[in-house]
Structure formats: C-alpha cells, structure tokens
Amino acid sequence: MAADSNRSSTRPVAIDLFAGAGGLSLGFEMAGFDVVSAVEYDPVHAATHLFNFPDCDVLCRDVSMISGSDLRASAAAGWRRHNPEVEWDGVVDVIVGGPSCQGFSVMGKRDENDERNKLVEEFARLVVEVRPRAFVMENVPGILSPQYAAMLAGVLGRLRDAGYTLNDHAEPLDATAYGVPQRRKRVVIVGTLRGVEVLRPAATVTEAVTAGEALAGLPRIVGRSGADGELLELSDDQYDSYVAADNPYLRALAGGHLAHARPTAERVLSGCLATEHQSASIARFRDVAQGTTEPVSRAWRIARSAPVRTLRAGTGRERGAFSASRPLHPDEPRVITVREAARLHSFPDWFRFHATNWHAHRQIGNAVPPFLARAVATSVLAALDREVPSHVRPVGAGDPSLLALSPTSAATLFEAFRHEVPRPRRRPQPKTGFENEQGAQRTTA
C-alpha cells in the first residue's frame, strides 16, 4: 500500500514521553491511537510499559539526552510492529507526556529551581524537533503558580512560535468528570498545527463514580500473606462474585473503547499481593469509620459512597524512595492492594504492574488516569479532524518476567546508559577520571 493512502486504514500515531507504566498510552489507545514509541527513564517502569504494550518501541532514556531523530527512528520501529504490511508516511499525529511534576506539586517543596522543572522545556524541544500535528502536556495544577509563570510562558511561547495553537488551560481538569472514581485535578496543555483550538473535553459522566462501584466484585484477601504473591487464583465463590459484578463503570473498563484486545487468564487476578500489618495496626484499622483518618498512621479509610482522594506515588530511588501513604480498604483492616488502586485509577483488570507493592503503587500514583487521557485524546482527534478505524486487533502476551525485574536487571535489559537512569540517593562522593569515563558507557543501574 502506498504511503499516501494509508491514513484511512491505519490508526493515528502517538509518541508518549515520560511514559511510566502507561496511563496516557492506554487512554490514547482507548480513543483509537496507536502508541508506537514510549520514552521512560526508570528501567522498572519501562519494563512494565513494555509488558502492557509489547508492540510499542520503548526507549529507556532520559528525554534530555535524546533527539527528534531518535524519536522518529523509534516511532518507525513501533509502526512496523503495529502495521507490518503498511508503509509509514512519517506523520506523527501527537506527542503526549507528563513531565515529572514533583517540582510543581503542592505536596513537595515547590522549588522553582528544581532541576525536574526543566523537563517541561525538554518536552517542548522535542515537540519542535519532531513537529507532530498535535501535542498534549499534562501536569499538576501547581505548574500554574506565579513562581513558574516566566518558565511556562517561555515554553509556551516557543511552541506558539513553532506554529502551535494552544488550548485554554487555565482551569484544571477534574478526573471525576471523566468517569474516574478519584478526585484528581490536572492541567492539560494542548496545541495543534492546524490552527484549531482543542476544546475542553466534555464530561463523560453526569454523576461521579464511587469507590464502591469501582471495587465491586474484587475478592476479599483476608488470610493471604506476602508469600502468596501478587497473582490470586479465584475460588469458585470468588469467581462467581467477580463475574456477577455489574455497573456502568465496570462495563466501561471492559469495553466500549478502542483499546486493542489483550490476553487474560480467566480465573487469575493480578495485583493481589497482601500487605502484612502488625496486630496492633490491624486493631486500630478496624475502628476507623469510612471517610475518616486513623490518628496514629494518618491513613484514611475509603468511603464506598464517594470517589477517593488523589492516590499518591511517593518518590523514586533518586529521591530517597519514600512511600506514599496508601488508603485503608473500606471494609477490611488493611491498606488497599495494587489491583484495588488500579480500579480506582481507571485501569482495566488486564493491565498489570510490577510484582512488588512499592514499585506498583508508585506506577499507579504517577500515572494519568486512562479515562481522563481518553477524554483528552478524543478532543485532540476532533481538532485534527481525524477519523479512526473502528477495528481493534489482538495483542500478544507480554513477557511476565518483565514485571519482576530489579532496577539493575531492567537497566541491563534495555542497555540503559548509566548516567541517564535514576540512581539511589547516596552521600556525595568525589569523582575520579575513571568514574567519569565509565558514566558514559551502557551499564547497569
């Protein structure tokens, strides 16, 4: 098929920067995009993305170290996996990404000199170099704070100078308006080369989805221990309850979108690794009413009748590896599992995360809720006047070993550059010429 005739038979092309486990990727796929390339500098997250999107070309790289040419080469490789019989015309429809937000977050120090703030500038640089038909940049509301006004104005001015018409992004989007059972606000900045302003996504629900609706059908895990692992084979009773659960939210997770079909194990549920609590903690947790906070741990109990508060990510190894507090299950005396957190974030049950709780909850807390991303993607498609083929195709199973890799083994898999991947925080050590030389080689993390 000729390159100039493939636009009607293939899906629009997306590249995901700062991809994490793939919240934005999944949302854009749900809307009808093919995410052909993803960039993520944390090797563990990159491996999880590769598991869930095995046809995507995943670069485990620091975005500040890659070029537009690198992205285009990666996109071409991903295109060939998605469309092996069709020549790519070289058009990138959209670049999406959520540059690291800790420097802007109200939960952090809000340091205008935080080096992570410069990642917004790197996002703009790559957009200008690749010149996609549109871009989507997501971040926390703190990016609109006065101390970042000059930085943001410079970035947006550069994008306007490159020919992009920007949307009105003064009012953050609330994920609850798009069917996510979680109160999570995000600034979404969108630009197109067509001179058409992308409109604010219309709400997709009239009433907020509750935590009770999101958690319906998931099994109790009382009696499980950490030694049982993250995979739970459902008993007959558990399976009957799981398949009988039905509400509009669960139906939206299961279908009614354009995400490609993934293989699933019918009676096995992932993300069910139990957190083992001390008996004193369990006793305190039993006394906490829904919607209130346990006074010692400050853990809050989920109320089934409302959306949950924002699920937090904690920090990576390079920032001390601090865990974010996880909420308590609405009924059981424990914190929520990874699968329960994923349901509250609008990830379908086929989507898997790292086998350890710390990595997995950080992947969820850092992710854009897929339903929010899908709403944004739908608005982008309308602005681009791009029709999407209605067909979906089966995607092969990812390699489960990707979900159990350590940071070191994941870095080895991706042949990651040592100086581009996150390193554990250590006391500063004097650098020698040998260390400087080795830092530029591909090595383990």
N, C-alpha and C positions, 0 to 999 in steps of 0.2 A: 504493500500500500504506500502511496506517495506521501511525503511528509506534509504536504499542504492540504491533504484530505483526511487527516486522522483526528481532527478536533471533535467531530461529531460522534466518533465511535469510541473514543477513549475519555477517561475522566481527567478533570483538571489536575495540574501538578502542584504539589506543595512541598516546601522545604521547612523543617522545624529546627530552629536554633534553640539552645538551652533546653533540649527536649525532655530531660528527665526520663521518667518511666513511660510518658506518652499521653498525658491528658489532652493537650492540644492536638496531638496527632490523631487520637481516637475521635475527638469531636469533629475535626475536619473530615476524617474518613466517613463518619456518620452522615455528614452533609453531602458526600459524593466526591471528595477529593481523593487522590492517591498521594500519600506522603512517601515520596521516593527517596528522600535524604533526610537524615537527622544528625544533629551535632550535639554531643553531650560530653563534658569533660570528666565527669565522675565515672570511672570504669564500671562500678556496680550498677549504676543507673543505666549506662549504655547497654550493658548486657541484658537487663530487664526489658529495655525497649526492643532490642533485637529479638528476644523471645516472643514478644507480643506482636511484632511487626517483622516477620522473618524475610519479607521481600524488600524491606527498606534498607538502603545502604547507610549504615551507622558509622559515623566518624567519632572516635573518642579523642577529641581535640579541644583545646582552648580556642574559642572563637577569635580571640585577638591575634592568634597565630596562623589563621587560615585566610585564604584569598577568595575572591569571587570565582576565580578559575577552579580552585579546589571544590567549591560548592557545585559548580556546573558539572565537573567530572563525576562527582558523587551522585548528582541527580541523574546523569546519563546511565550510570550503573544501576541505580534503582529503577529507572524507567524500563530497562531491559528485563528486569525480573518481573515487573508488573505487566509489561506488554512485549513479550519476546518476539512477536511476529509483526510488530509495527515500528516503523522508524520514528524517532522523536524529532519534532520540529524545533526543539531547543527553547520553547517558550516555558518560562516558569510563571505560573499563574499567581502564586502567592508565597511569600516568606513569612512565617509566623514565629513568634518566640516571646518568652517571658524572661528578660534579663534578670539576673539574681536581684532579689528585692530586699535583702536584709538591710542594706544601707539606707533604704527609704522607710522601712517598716516602723510603725509606732511601737512594736514590741521590741525593737532593737534600740541602738543608740542614736539613730537618725543623724549619722555623721555625714555632713556634706562632702568630706574629704575621703570617705570610704572608697577604696580602690574599686570595689564592685560597682559603684555608680558609673564608672567609665564603660561598663559593658553595654549600656544604652547607646553610647557613641559607636561602639563596635557593631552593634546591630544595624545602626543607620549606615555605617560604612559598607557593610556587606549588601544592604539593600541597594545602595547607589551603584556598587560594582556589578551586581547581578541584574538589576533593573527588572524585577518581577512586575507583573501587571498590577499587583497589589501587595501590601504588607499589613500585618497585624502585630502590634506590640502590646503585650499585657503586663500590668504591674499593679502594685498595691496603691491605694489612694494617697499614701504619703508622698508619692512622686510629684503630686501637685502642690506640695507645701512650698511656702515662699523661699526657703533656703535653696531649693533646687530649680527655681524659676529660670535663672540665667542658663544653667546647664541644659534644661529641657528646651528652652527657646532656641538655643544654638543647634541642638539636634533636629528639632522640627523645622527650623529654618533651612538646614542643609537638605532635608527631604523635600521641602517645598521648592527649593532651587533646582532640585533634580527632576521636577515636574509632577510631584505627587500632590493631589488634592486631599486634604485631611478632613476627617470627621469631627464633629463636635464631641469632645471627650471630657468636658468639664464635670459631668455627672457620672460617677462610677456606676457600673452595672452591678446589680444585686443578683447573685446566683439563684435565689429563691424564685425570682420571676421567670426562670427558665427551667423549672421543674427539679432543681437540686434541693434536697432536704437539708440544707446547710446555709446559715447566714454568712455569706462571704462576699465582700464587695471588691471589685477590681476595676481599675482604669484600663480601657481598651482603646488604643490609638490606631486608627486605620487610615491608610492612604491608597489612592488608585491613580494610575497614569491616564485614565480615560477622562479625567476632569469631572467625574461624577462623585459626589459626596456619598459615602456609605452611611445609610441611615441607622439610627439606633435600633438594635434588634427588638422586635415586638415580643412582648411577654408570651410565653407558650403555655402558661397555666393561669387559671383565674384564682385559684387558692393555693397557698404554699403546701408543698408535700411535707408530711410529718415524718418524724423518725420512726414512728410505729409502722407507717406504710412501707418505709424503706427497709426495715428489718424483718418484715413479715416472711415467715417460712424458714428463717435461718434456725439451725438447731441450737439447743442448749449445749453448753460444753462443760457443765459441772461434772467433775470426775476425771477430766482429761488432764494430763500433765505435759510438761515441756518435752518429755521423752517421746510423746506420741507424735510429734512432728506437726507440720502445717497442713498435711493432707488428711481429711476426715472422710472415711468411707461411711456413707449414711446407712443407718439401720433401716429396716422396713418401715418402722413408725416415723423415723426422721424423714425418710424419702417421701412417704405419703404426705406429710405436712409440708414439705418443701414444694412438691409439685402442685399441691392444692392451693397454695397461697396465690391470691389473685387480686390485683388492684391496678389502676391506671399507671402508676409508677413502675411496677414490675413489668407490665406489658411494654412500656416504653423502653425499658432496659433490654428486653428480649428481642424487640423487633420494631418495625415501623421506621427504620432508618436505612442508610446505605452502607453501613459497615460491612466489610467482607466477612463471610462465614468462617468461623474458627472451629476446629475440632474440640469437642468436650467429652469428658468422662462422665457418663450419665449419673453415677451414684457417688462420685467423689467431689468434694468441695475443698478448694484450696484456701489458704489464709486463715486456718483454724488453730494455729499454734497458741496454746494456753499460756497465759502469764501466771506464774505461781506466786501467790501472795502469802505473807505471814498470817498466822491465825489471828493476831491482834488487828491487822488491817482488814481482814475479812469481817471480823465482828463490827468494826466501825462502818464498813461499807454497807452492811445490812441495814443500818439505822438511817441512811441518807435517803431523804424523800426525792422523788423525781423533780428535776428543775432546781435543786439546791446543791450546795457545795459542802463537801466533807471538810471539817475545820482543820484537821491535822495535815492531811496531804494536799488540801485545796483542790482535790479532784472534784469535778462537777458531774452530777448524775443526769443522764439524758432523760428528757421528758418525752414520752411517746406521742403526746398530743401536739407537738410543735417541731419545727426544724431545729437542728442542733446549732450550737455556736461554731465558729470557724475552727476547723481541725488544724492544729499547728504542726510544723515539721521538725523543729529543733535545728541543730546546726550540724554541719558536716565535720569530718575529721580535721580539716584545716582550721576549724573554728572551735575546737575543743570537744566535739562530739557530744554536745548537750542534748538530752532527750526532752521533747516537749511533753507536757502532762497530757495523758490520754483520759478521756471521759469515762465514767462508770457506765456499765450496761444498765438499761432502765430497770431490770428486774433482778439480775444476778449480782452477787457481791464480788465484782471483778471489773477490770478495765476492758474495753471493747477489743475484739480481735481485729486482725487485718481485714478479713472479709467484711466484717460489720462496718469498719471505717470506709472500705471501698464502696459499699452500698450507700453510705451517707454522702459519698462524693460523686455519685452517678457513674461509677464503673460497673459494667456488667460482670456477672459471676465467672465468665470465661477468662477474664483478664487476670493475670497472675502477677505477683510481686515477689521480691526476694524472700528467701525462706526464713530469714531472721526477722524478728519483730522490729528491731531498731531500724534496719535499712528499709523495710517495707512501709512502716508508718511514716518515715521521712519522705519516701517516694510519693505517698498519697498526699501528705500535707503540703508538699511543694507543687503538686500538680494543679493545673487548671481543670475544674470540673468538666468532664466531657460534654455534658448537656449545655453548659454555658458556652463552651467552644463551638458546639454545633450551631447554636443560635447566631453567633458572630459569623461563622462560615457561611450560613445561609444568606445573611445580609451582604457579604462580600460577593457571593455568586450573583445576587440580584444586581449589584452595582456593575459587575463585569459583563452582565447580560450573557451569562454562560449557562447553556443547557447541559445537564448531566445525564449520561446514560443511566437508565433505571436498573440495569443488571448489576448483580454482585457475583463474586466468584469465590470458590473455596480457597482458603489459605492453608498451606501446610503447617503441621505442628512445629512449634519451636522446640529447641533442644532444652529439656528440663535442667540439664547441668548448668545452664546459664544463670539459673536462679539460686544457685548455691555457691557461686564463686566468691572468693575473698577479694578485697581490693587489689591485692598483688596479682592473683591469678587472672582476674578480669583485665588488668592492665597488660599482662602478658598476652592474653588472647587478642587484644586489639593492637598489639605492638605500639602501645601508647608511649609518647615522649615523656620522659621522667619529669621535665620541667613544666609540662602542661597539665598534669593531673593533680588532684588535691593530695597534699601530704599531711600526715598527722602533725598537730602542733607540738613543737619541741622547743627547748631553750635554744636561743640563737648560738650557733657555733661558728667559729672563724672559718672562712672559706680558703681552701688551698687551690692552687692551679689545677691539680688533678681533679678535685671535685667539680670545678667549673667546667673542665673539659668533659667529664662524664655526664654532666647535667644535660648536655645537648644530644645525648645518644638515646635511642629507644631502649627502655629498660622497664623493670617492674616498679610498681608504686609502693 
